[in-house]
Amino acid sequence: MRDALFADEVVTHACVRFVRVPGLAGEIALITIDNGHDHTRPSTFGPGGLASLDAALDEVAAHTPAPAAIAVTGKPFVFAVGADLSGVPAITSADQAREIAEAGHRVFRRLKDAAVPTFAFVNGAALGGGLELALHCSYRTISGGAFVAFPEVFLGLVPGWGGTQLLPNLIGIDGAVSVIVENALAQNKTTPGPRAAELGIADAVFEPADFLERSLEWAAGVLRGDVVVRRPEVDRLAWDDALARARQIVQARTRNASPGALRAVELLDLARAGAEGDAFTAGTTAEDDALTDLLMSDELRAGLYSFDLVNRRAKRPAGAPDRMLARQVTKVGVVGAGLMASQLALLLVRRLEVPVVLTDVDQVRVDKGVGYVHGELDELAGRGRLSPDRLNRLKRLVTGSLDKAAFADADLVLEAVFEELSVKQQVLAEVEAVVSAECVLATNTSALSVTEMAAELQHPERVVGLHFFNPVAVLPLLEVVRAERTDDATLATAFAVGKALAKSCVLVADAPAFVVNRLLTRFLGEVTAAVDAGTPVVVAERALEPLGLPMTPFELLSLVGPPVALHVAERMHEAFPDRFAVGAGLRRMVELGKASVFSGPGVVDPDLAGIDAGDSPLTAEELRDRAERALAQEIRLMLDEGVVQAVQDIDLCILLGAGWPFWLGGISAYLDRAGVSEAVTGQRFLPKGVASLPA
């Protein structure tokens, strides 16, 4: 199988050495798993890697005298990050899929069934199959700098090499639901080493500097009987409540549309029988069944496509200029001190650790903005995220001023004021008058033309769009907008700053509403137009449920805010009146100051009663079809206009800026699989077999 499917596998080798530890009679067989690359290419398990670990265990078993224990650790900073999924797109049969599932179980179980105690020294990242390897061991230590996670459900899979059976029987079902389901569906949240020890995933935690030495000493203590590991008894009565919570999470975050999430809950249910003997065999056989089915699903192929976009394309943004052209940023100015501006100031000072100055029209607003940043820093320190010294240093870096002359020595000034073109033009002109010729001027506009903003400036070439998404600290996307006269040095600086802020940057042209807002506005426009025409609000709210999107249309509208949605809709109507309308119901919401169309769960606000009183209602299926067709049309037009370098950038933007589910594979991949792309535009967006089963 390896030659056929995993020809490009970077094999993780398992190397054995026999270690003597003072005070211990006998040796510890220490297996180090290492793919020969540094930490930027983590170790994974494909057929070659599993075969190497299998051979290492054969070597240990043949050693005379027999070792006192077996321990497994990883290369610097990495334990192992799971299965090598590089060959998955080439899998064409259920037999091939099942062979992969069974191979992991067979090799890892040798650690669980070993004649001597086994230890996992988790020295770095342990994800997916890497964590499952550790769970098969009798004992685990973890580095304070390590982290663990099961990302499978995030991708449309399940932990399929023992994880769904071993973890709940180690830390309890409620903790397992959090790690396997809840964290995975919360943008793949990881668990730091110390927290993993608190949960019971690890038995001891040591500092990174002498982690291996301390782990070996600790293991020797366990073997001598000096160290006794006590684990609380698993509460079997907690299963029903925990699984009910898991089902609620899956319903809320995937609308029950993710096969991987649903199968994970089923497997966790089986784990209540225990993780020993026949019960464990039955559980792992069920994992084999689930992996076989999911490996042969479009959802997994779509999830891997999404994963590749986020982990490869996002790290090398298409169209970005040479990073060597970027200017150094030693001070930043932020025009505005409202909530968005304050969030930006907080992000800038935390990531760049340079002076950040906020300005606004009066002292009260300035003080409020600076106070917000200081308060958020205090809260981070209170949660142990900042040391006292770093807290004081960061707070000193954030100041406010009423005078834009405070920007005189800034290298970057970012405006985040009211979304009105004339206001932004005036602000940029005022800033240009006081800054140096090298200072980059950036706008956080969500829909306005950056080119028009810069048109009257003396140096329009140094203006760039940096469109962040709210909440700034959570959403990872940054749309970097190149205006007509933006030069390469300015653009390179924008990308360098975005990377320093830990954002995934996508280059976009200066087109109305750029990418995410343009597509969301088209989508919401179809929904609100249907409501205006008589489609009941509750029907429109349910129309997209089969897609499993993280939010319903009206939840999205509430998050964006009706005033912002109206502003963008008006802007898009000006640019493309034939495709973008401004709904009467949306206008009414804004006029009445309503943040939501609902006054309670499923109850339309009485003040908005009648907004769906038209005489041309659609069914949920008709509305979903109309919305999907509109999105396909808009994507094709955006590609024809050159808004992005390729359709993959649109998918990346929707994944990271709109929370589109990974297991749907981006908007274009979904529309291709549903047949909408060809029906509307006459062609697919992606080649056949990309983000789907081979043709």
N, C-alpha and C positions, 0 to 999 in steps of 0.2 A: 504493500500500500504506500509505503514511504516514497518509493520512486515515482509512482503514478500520481499521487496527490500532494505530496509534501516535498517536491523536488527542491524547493527553495528554503526548506527548514534550516534555521540556525540551531544546530543541535546543542542542547544543554547536556553537558557531560557530568557524570557523577564520579568523582574521584575519592578513593578511600585511603585513609591513613589511620594507623592504630596509635592511639594517644595514651600515655600514662599520666595519671593525675595523682599527685602526692596524697597518701593516705588511703588509696584505693587498691585493693588486690585485683589484679587483672587490668585489661586495657579497655578503652572505649573506642569502638570503630566509628570514626568521624567521617561522614560522607559530605563532601562539599559539592553543591550543584552550581555549575558555572558554564555559561555559553561562550566564554572567551572574549566578551565585549565589556565595555565599562557600563556604568549604571544607566546610561541613556538608552541602552538596548537590553532590557530586563530579560532574565532567563524564563523560558517557557517550556512546555512539554508537548512535543509532537511525538510521532512514532519513534524517532531516533532518540529523543530525550528519555522517553519511557523505557526503551530498550537499554539505554546506558544505566539508568537507575536499577533496572532489573538485574543487569550484569554486576553492578556494584554489590547488590544484596547477595548474589551468588558468591562473590568473592568473600564477603563477610562470613557467609555460612560455611565456606570451605576452610576458613582460617583456623589454624591450630596454635595455641589453645583457643577455645571459643571466647569471644570478648564478653566483658561484663555487661555491656550495653551497646546499643547502636544510637548514634546521634546524627541528625541531618542539619546542615546550615547552608547559607548561600554565599554568593560573592559579595564584595563590599556594597552596602546600601540596598541590596536586593536579596530577598529569600527566593521567591519565584512568583510570577504573576499569572499563572494558570496555563490553560491549554494553548497550544499554538494553533490559531484558527486560520492560518494562511492558506491551508489546503481545502478549507471548507467549501469555497465556491466551486471547486472541481468535483465535489462529491455528487454522484448521480444516482446512487442506489441506497436503499435502506440497509442492505447488508454492509456496505462500506461504513455507513453512519454507526451502525451497531458495533462494528469492530472497534471503532475509536472509543465508544462508550465503555465497552467491556475491558479494553486494554488498561485504561486508567484505574478501574476498579481492581483488576487483578494485581497490578504492580503495587498500588498503594496498600492493598490489604495485607501484603506481606509484612508491612510495618506493624499493623494492628495485631497480626497473628504471630509475630516473632516470638521465639523461645526466650528471649531476654528483653528487659525493659527497653523501650525506644523513646528518644527525646527529639524534639524539634527545637533548634535554637534559631528563633525567628529574628534575624539580625537586620532586616529591612522590609521593604514592601512585600506583603503576602496577600495576593489577590486570587480569587477563584480557585483553580486547581492547586495553586501554591498553598493556600490556606487549608484546602482539603488534605493535602499531604501532611501538613502539621497536625490536623485533627486526628489522623490515623495513628499518631504516636501516643505513647502512654503519658508523656509529660511535655510541657512546652514552656520555654522562657521566651521573652520578647524584649527587644531593645526599646528604650524610651524614645528613640527617633524613628521607630518603625510605624507602619500602619497596616491595617487589614481591611478587607472588604470582599463581598461577593457581588461582582458587577453583572452577573449573568442575566438576572431579570431585566436589568436596564437595557440589555442587548436583545432580549427576546428569547433567552435560554433559561435553564435552571442550573444551579450547582449540581452537577451530574456525576461527580466522582466521590460520592459519600457525604457531601456537605449537608444535604437536607435531612439526613438521618443522624449524623454524628453531632452536629451543633446543638439541636434542641435537647439531645440527651446528655449534653455536657453543661450547658448554661441555662437550660429551661426553654420552654416553647415561646414565652413572651419575648425574651432576648433574641431568640433565633428569628422570630418574625421581624423584629426591628432590623437585624443585620441583613437578612436575606431578601426581605420584601420592602420594608419601609425605606431603608437607606438607599437601596438600589433605585427605587422610584423617586427619590429625592435628589435627582441629578447625580446619582452614584456616589453618595456620601461615604467617606471612609471613616474608620475608627482608629484613633491614635493608639500607640502601644500601651501607655498607662491605662487608658480607658478599656482596652481589650483585657488587661489584667483584672480590672475591677469587675468586668462582666463575667470573668471566669474562663475566657478563651485561652489565656495564658496563666501559668501557675506562679511565675515570678517575672519581675521586670528589672532590667539592669541598664546602666548608662552605656551609650555607644562606645566610649573610649576603650573600655576593657570588657566588652560584652562577652566575647567568646571565652576568655579566661574565667570570668565570673560564672558563666553558664556551665562550664566544665566542672568547676568547684562545687556548684550547686547540685549538679547531677551526681557527683561523687557522694555528696551528703545524702541524697535520696537513696542511693544504692547501699550506703552504709547503714541507713536507718536513722541518721542524725537529723535529717530533714523529713518531716511528715507532711504530705500534701493532703489536705482535707477539702473535699468538695461537697457542697450541700446536696441533699437528696433532691432529685428532680420531682417537681410537683405534677403528678399525672392528672390531677383534677383541674389544672389550669388550661388544659388543651382547648376546650371548647371556647372559652372566652377569648383566648389569644387568636384562635383561628377566625373567630367572628371579627376581631379587629383587623386581621390580615385581609379578610374579604372586603371590609369597609374601605381599607386603603386601596386595594386593587380597583374597586368600583369608583372611588373618588378620583384616582389618578389615571386610570386607563379606560374607564367606562366598560370594564370587563372585555375589552377588545384585544388584550395582549395574551396570546396563548401561553407564553412563558410564565407570566405572572400567575395565571390560573393553575398551571401545572405545578408550580412551586408550592402553592397552598395545598394542593392534593397530596404532594409528597410529604409535606410537613405533617399532614394529618396521619399518614402512615407511620411516621416516626414515633407516635405515642406507644407503639408496641415495644420500643426499646431498640438498642443498637448492638445487640449481641446475638450470636447463634443464628437460628432460622429467621428471626425477626429482622436482623440486619441484612441477611441474604435476600429476603423478600423486598426490603426497602431499596437495596441497590439494584435489584432486578427491575423494579419500577422506575428507578432513575435511568437505567439503560433504555427502557421503553420510551420514556419522556425525551431523552436526548436523541434517540433515533428519529422520533417524530419531528422534533423541533429542528434538527439538523437538515431535515428534508422540507423545511417550510420556507416560504417567501419572507416571512417576518424575520427569521434569523439572517438571511442574506441581506435584507434591508438594514437590519441592525448593524451588521458588519460594515456595510457601506457607510452608514452614519459614523461609526467608530473611526473608520479610515479618514473620513473628512475632518473630523475633529482632531485626530491625533497626527495627521500628516499634512493635509492641505492647509489647515489653520496655522500650522507652525511655519509654513513657507508660503505666505500670502501671494497669490498669483498677481503679477503686475506691479508688485512693490519695487521701488528703485533700490539701488545698491545701498545697503545699510551704512557703508562707510561715508556716505554723503550727509548723514544725520548730524545735526548740531547738538552740542552738549546743553542740557537744560539744568541750570543751577538755581533758578527761581521761577515761580509760576504766579501769574495773576489770574484771578477769577472775577469776572464782572457779574455782579448779582450776588445776593446773599439769601435767596429763597431756598426752598427745600432741595431742589435739584442742584443748584449751585453749591449748597452746603455739603450735599452728598459727594459731589465731585471734589470739593476741597478736602474732605476726609480721605477719599481714595488717593488723591495726589500726595498728601503729606505722609500717609502710611506707606505707600509704595516707593515714592521717589525720595522721601526724607530730605526735602529741600524747603526753603521758605515759601509759604503760600499766603498771598494777600488777597482778601476779599474786599470789594467795594460795592456800594449801593448808594441810593439817593438820599438816605438819612441815617443818622447814627443808630436809631433804634433797630433798623433792619440789619445794619452791619453788626451790631452787638449780638443780635439774635442769631445771625449766621455763624459768627465765631463761637458763640456759646453752644450752638448745636454741635459743632465739631469737637469742642473741648468735652462736652458731655458724653458724646459717643466714645471718645478716647478713654474717659474715666470708666465707662461701662465695660469696655474691653479689658482694662486693667483689673477691674473688679472680678472679671471671669477668668483671670489668670492668663489672658492673651497678650498682655504687655507688662514688662517689668516696670517697677517704679522709675528707674532711670530713663527708660525709653519713653515712658508716659510724659515725664517732665520735658524731655527733649522735643517730642513731637508737639506738645502744647505750645512751647515757646516759638515753634516754627510757624504757627498759624496766627495771623494778625489781621486787623481790619483797618480800612481807611476810607474817608470820604473823597479823597483826592486821587485821581488816577495817576498823578505823578509818582505814586508809590510803585508804579510798574516800570519806572525808568530803567532799572537794571534787570528786568525780567527777560527770560529767554523764550517764554511761552505765555501768552495771555489767552484765556478761554472765556468766551462770553456765554452766559446762560441766562439771558434776560427774556422779557416778554416776547412771544413769538409773533412779532410784527416787523416786516421788512424795514420800514423807515426807522424804527427804534434801533434795530441791529446795525443798520448803516451808520447811524449817528454814533453809536457806541464804538464801533470799529474806527471811525474817523477820529474820535477823541483819544482812543488808545494809540493809534498810529502817531499822533502828534507828540507823544511823550516817550515812546519806546525807541530802542536802538534800531538801526537798519537791519540787523540780523534777527530781530525778534519775530517769532512765528505767531500769527494771529489765527485763532481757531474759533469756530462757532459750533454750538451744540444743537443747531436747528434740526427739527424733525421733519421738515417738509419744504422749507423755503430754499430759493436758489442761492447757493454760495457765490456763484459768479456775479449775480446782481448785487449781493451784499458788498462785494469787493470792487465793483465797477468804478466807483469814484475815488478810490484810494490812490495814493501816489505809488504804492508798491502792491498791487493786487496779487502778484506772484507769491507772496508769502502768506496768503490766506488759504485755509484748509478747513474742511468740515470734519468734526469728531462727534459723530452721533452716538451717544451712550444711550443705554436702555434702562428704564426704571423697574425695579430698584437697582441703582448703580452697583452696589456691592454684590449683587446676586447674579444678574444676567451677564454672561461672559462676552457678549458680542460688542464689537466696536466697528461701526461702518465708517471707514475713512474716505471722505468725499473729495475727489480731485475736481476743482473748478477749472474753467477754461484756461486760466493763466497760472495755476499753481505750479511752481517749479519743483524739480526733483529734490532739492535740498529740504524744502518745506515738507514735501510728502515723506521723505525718508525720516525726518524728525518726528512726524506724526506717527509713523509705524513704530519707531523706536520707543516713543512714549507709551503707545498702546501696549507694546510687549512688556515694558517695565511695570505697567499697571496690571499685568496678568490678564489682559484681554486678548481674545481671538479677533484679529483684525481682518477685515475684508475690504478690498478696494472697490469703490463704487463710483460711477460717474455722477455728475451733478444733474440728475434727472429728478423730476417732482417726486418727493417723499422717498426717494432712494429705493430700497428693496423691501424691508420688512413692513414699513408703514404703508407702502403702496399696495402690497398684497393683502394686508389685513384690512385696509380701507376698502378694497374691492370686495373682499369677502363679507365684511360687515355691511357694505352697501347693498349686497344682494339680500342679506337677511332683513335689514330694515326696510328695503323696498317691498319685500314680500309681506311684511307686517303692515306697511302702509296700504297695501293692496287688499288686505283682509285676512292674511294668514294669522291665526291665533298666536299670540305671544308664546304660549306654552308649547305649541307645535314647533315654532321656529327654534325655541330653546332646545328641543330634543332632536332637531333635524340632523345634527352632526354626530350624534352619539355613536353610531357604528364605527367611526374613525378612531374613537378612544382618545380624543384630544384632551389636554389637561384642563381646559376651561370651555364652558359653553359660550355661545356668542354673546349673551348678555352679561356673563361673568367677565368676559374680555372687555366689553364696553365699560363696565364699572371700574375695572382695573386701569384702563387707559384714561378714563374720565370723559364724560360726555362733552365738556367744552373742548378738550384736546381733539377728540374724535371729530367734532363738528368743524374745528379749524382745518384739520387735515382734509376732511371731505370737501370743504369749500375750495381749498387749494387745488385738490385733484379735479374738481368739477371745472375750475378755470382752465386747467391744463388739458383735460380730456372730457369735455362735456358729454360726448356720446356714450361713455362707459361709466362715468362716475356721477351719480346724482346726490343731492343733499336731501335726506329724508325729512319729511314733515314731523314725524314722531321724534326724531333726534333733536330737531330744533325746539320742539315743545319741551323735551326733557331739560334742555339747557335753559330755556326761558323760565322754567319753574324751579330751577336749581336742584334737579333730581340727580342723585348719583347712581341710581339703579331704577330699572323699570319695575322691580318688585318691591313691595313693602314687607314681605315675609316669604318664606319658602313656597314657591309656586303661586303666590298671590300677587297679581298685578296691582301696582299702586293705584288707589282710587282716583288720584288726580290725573292719572294717565289712562284711565278707562276710555275705551273707544279709539285708541290709536290703531287698533287692528279692525276697524269697522268698515273696511273696504268690501267690495263685492266680488273680488277675484282671488279667493284663497288658494294656497298651494298645500299639497300634502307634504309631510316631512321628506318623503323620497323625492318628490319633485323639487323641493327647495335644495336638498343636498345635491341633486344632479345639476341644478342651475348654478350653485356656488362652485362646484368642482369645474364645470365648464368655463366659468368666468376666470377662475384661477389659471387654468390651462391657457386660455387666450392671453391673459396678462403676462404670463411667464414668457410665452413666445414673443410677444411684443417687446418685452424688456431685453430679451436676447438679441432681437433684431436691432434694437436701439443701441446696443453695446453698453448697457447699464453695468454689467459685470463682465468678467473675463470669460466665464463659462457657466453652464447651468449648475455645476457643482457648487459655485459660490452662492447661488440662490438657495440651494438646499442647506448649505452651511449657515446662512443667515437665519433661515426659518428654524433650524434646529436650535441655534444658540440665542436667538433674539425673540423667538415666539414660543419656545418650549415644545416644538413639534416632537412627538415621540420618536425616539431612536429606532424602535422596531417598525416604524412605518417607512424609515429610510429617506426622509426628506420629502418635500412636496412633489418634486418631479418624479421620483421613484414611485410614489403612491399613484400619481395620475397615470403613469405608464402601465402599472399593474392592473389598474381599474379599467384600462382601455380608453380613458378620457382623452389623453394626449392625442392619440391618432384620430379619434372621432372629431376633435375640435380643430386640430392643426394639420392633420394629415401625416404626422410623423411622431415618433417617440422622442423624448428628451434624452434618454440614455440608451446605450446599446443593449440589445437583448442579452439577458444573463447577468447584467449589472444590477445589483440590489434585488435580484429575484433568482429563482431556480433557473438553471440552464435551459435554453429553448429546446 
